Amino acid sequence: MADDEELLDVLDGEDLRIVGQKTRAQVHRHHDWHAIVFVWSAWESAGKRRMLLQQRGRADDPFAQQVDALAGGHVGAGETAIDAIRRELVEEVGLQTEANEFIHLTSNRVERPRSQCRRVLQHLLLYPQSLAIGAMQFSDEVDGFVEVDLDGFTDLVHRRRRQLPATARYLRDGGSEQIIDLHEGAVHGYPDEILDTFRRSLAAIDSWLRDGRVDPIHFA
């Protein structure tokens, strides 16, 4: 099935209950409320807090070559957010997961007038298990992976630094691991509403790794 023919649940604009189903193309054309989900990968090991990011690689993606959360996409008709992200992780990066391995960061209503998905219920999740960059699989949507220090990446997103050392794998280089400098241009091609989600997500991840709980103040 082509992506545009995928069925999505249409949500009511008031209380975001399901009121019907349409194809993805119809939902986007009519600017209907619908659900999307993203999962961040971050963990602590031996006193170091690490993140694994994807590099977006689809040719028609307006944000191609930007780094992003490990996986994300639409919640299909009849799916939960967990169902959807487990499917997206397999499709995008070849990662099999269990439903109980995720931390819920937030679910919030977002209007993005410059995006194809203009009205969404956005679910943000954390996968706090240690991952090996070499075990990730490339796909039509992902042509690179970057492992970074959580605090350093947070500084990059907030423009407190212009680059940071990272470990990377790129499809164009045959998938071998290499040490790079990740520059601010790999993040700051996004509009500010997406960068705001990055900033809030990183603050929530920091809280969870430090205190074992998600502080809702980061999404207030």
C-alpha positions in Angstrom: 0.0 0.0 0.0 1.3 3.4 -0.9 1.9 5.8 2.0 -0.9 8.2 0.7 -3.4 5.3 0.8 -2.6 4.4 4.4 -5.7 4.7 6.6 -5.6 7.1 9.5 -8.0 7.8 12.3 -9.6 11.3 12.0 -9.8 13.1 15.4 -12.4 15.5 16.6 -11.0 19.0 16.9 -12.4 19.6 20.4 -11.6 16.5 22.5 -9.5 14.5 20.0 -11.8 11.5 20.0 -11.9 9.3 16.9 -14.7 10.3 14.5 -13.8 8.5 11.3 -11.1 7.3 9.0 -9.5 8.7 5.8 -6.5 8.0 3.8 -3.3 9.9 4.7 -3.7 12.0 1.5 -7.2 13.0 2.4 -6.3 13.9 6.0 -3.5 16.1 4.7 -5.6 17.7 2.0 -8.4 18.4 4.4 -6.1 19.5 7.3 -7.9 17.0 9.7 -6.7 16.3 13.2 -4.8 13.0 13.4 -2.1 11.4 15.5 1.7 11.1 15.0 4.4 9.6 17.2 8.1 10.1 17.7 10.5 8.1 19.9 13.8 9.4 21.2 16.7 7.1 22.0 18.7 8.0 25.1 20.4 6.1 27.9 23.0 6.3 30.6 25.9 3.9 30.7 29.1 4.1 32.9 28.2 7.7 33.8 27.8 8.8 30.2 24.4 9.9 28.8 24.1 9.1 25.1 21.6 9.6 22.3 21.1 7.8 19.0 19.6 9.9 16.2 18.6 9.2 12.7 19.5 11.3 9.6 16.5 11.8 7.5 17.1 10.4 4.0 14.0 10.3 1.9 14.5 12.3 -1.3 11.2 14.2 -1.1 11.6 15.0 2.6 11.8 18.8 3.1 14.1 18.2 6.1 16.4 15.6 4.4 19.9 15.4 6.0 18.7 16.9 9.2 19.1 14.7 12.3 16.0 13.7 14.2 14.5 11.4 16.8 15.3 7.7 16.2 12.0 7.0 14.5 8.6 8.6 14.0 5.5 8.7 11.8 1.7 8.5 11.6 -0.4 6.5 13.9 -2.4 4.2 11.6 -6.2 3.5 11.9 -6.8 1.4 14.9 -3.3 1.6 16.3 -2.1 2.9 19.6 0.9 5.2 19.8 3.0 2.2 21.1 1.7 0.0 18.2 2.7 2.7 15.7 6.2 3.4 17.1 7.1 -0.3 17.4 6.1 -0.6 13.7 8.0 2.5 12.7 11.1 1.3 14.5 11.1 -1.9 12.5 10.4 -0.2 9.2 12.8 2.7 9.6 15.8 1.3 11.6 15.2 -2.5 11.9 14.8 -2.4 15.7 12.5 -4.9 17.4 11.1 -3.7 20.7 8.6 -4.6 23.5 5.6 -2.4 24.4 6.8 -2.1 28.0 10.2 -0.7 27.1 9.0 2.9 26.3 8.6 5.9 28.6 5.7 8.3 27.7 7.0 11.9 27.7 3.9 13.7 26.6 0.9 13.8 24.2 0.0 17.2 23.1 -2.1 19.1 20.6 0.0 20.9 18.0 -0.9 23.1 15.1 1.8 23.6 12.5 0.6 25.8 9.6 3.8 25.3 7.6 3.7 21.5 7.8 1.9 18.9 5.7 0.5 17.6 9.0 -1.1 20.8 10.1 -3.2 19.6 13.0 -1.9 16.7 15.1 -2.0 14.9 18.4 1.7 14.4 18.9 2.9 11.5 21.1 6.5 11.8 22.3 8.2 8.7 23.7 11.6 7.7 25.1 13.3 4.4 24.5 15.9 4.3 27.3 17.7 1.1 26.3 21.3 1.1 25.3 21.7 0.7 21.5 24.6 -0.1 19.3 24.9 2.2 16.3 26.3 -0.6 14.2 23.2 -2.7 14.7 20.8 -0.2 13.1 19.6 -0.8 9.6 19.2 1.8 6.8 15.9 2.3 5.0 14.2 4.4 2.4 13.6 7.1 5.1 16.9 6.9 7.0 20.3 7.1 5.4 22.4 7.8 8.5 22.8 7.4 12.3 24.6 9.6 14.7 25.4 8.9 18.3 26.0 11.9 20.5 26.4 13.1 24.1 23.0 14.2 25.4 24.3 17.4 27.0 26.3 18.3 24.0 23.4 17.8 21.7 21.2 19.9 23.9 23.7 22.7 23.7 23.7 22.4 19.9 19.9 22.6 19.7 20.0 25.7 22.0 22.8 27.3 19.9 25.2 27.3 22.9 27.7 25.5 20.7 28.2 25.2 16.9 29.5 21.6 16.7 30.2 18.5 18.8 32.1 15.2 18.3 29.9 12.3 17.4 30.0 8.7 16.1 28.2 8.3 12.7 27.3 5.7 10.1 26.2 6.8 6.6 24.8 4.8 3.8 26.8 6.8 1.3 30.0 5.6 3.0 29.1 1.9 3.1 27.8 2.1 6.7 31.2 2.0 8.4 31.5 3.8 11.8 33.4 7.1 11.8 34.1 10.0 14.1 32.7 13.3 12.9 31.9 16.8 14.0 28.2 17.2 14.0 27.5 20.8 13.0 24.6 23.0 14.0 23.4 22.9 10.4 22.3 19.3 11.0 19.6 20.6 13.3 18.8 24.2 12.5 17.2 23.6 9.2 13.9 22.9 11.1 11.3 25.6 11.7 11.2 26.9 15.3 8.0 24.9 16.2 9.9 21.7 15.6 13.0 23.0 17.4 10.8 23.9 20.3 9.7 20.2 20.5 13.3 19.2 20.4 14.1 21.5 23.3 11.2 20.4 25.4 11.9 16.7 24.7 15.6 17.0 25.6 14.7 18.7 28.9 12.2 15.9 29.7 14.7 13.2 28.8 17.3 14.9 31.1 14.8 14.8 33.9 13.9 11.1 33.4 17.6 10.0 33.2 18.4 12.0 36.3 15.4 11.5 38.5 13.5 8.5 36.9 10.4 10.6 36.3 9.0 12.8 33.6 8.3 16.4 34.8 5.2 17.8 33.0 6.5 21.3 33.4 8.7 20.8 30.3 5.6 20.6 28.1 3.5 23.2 29.9 
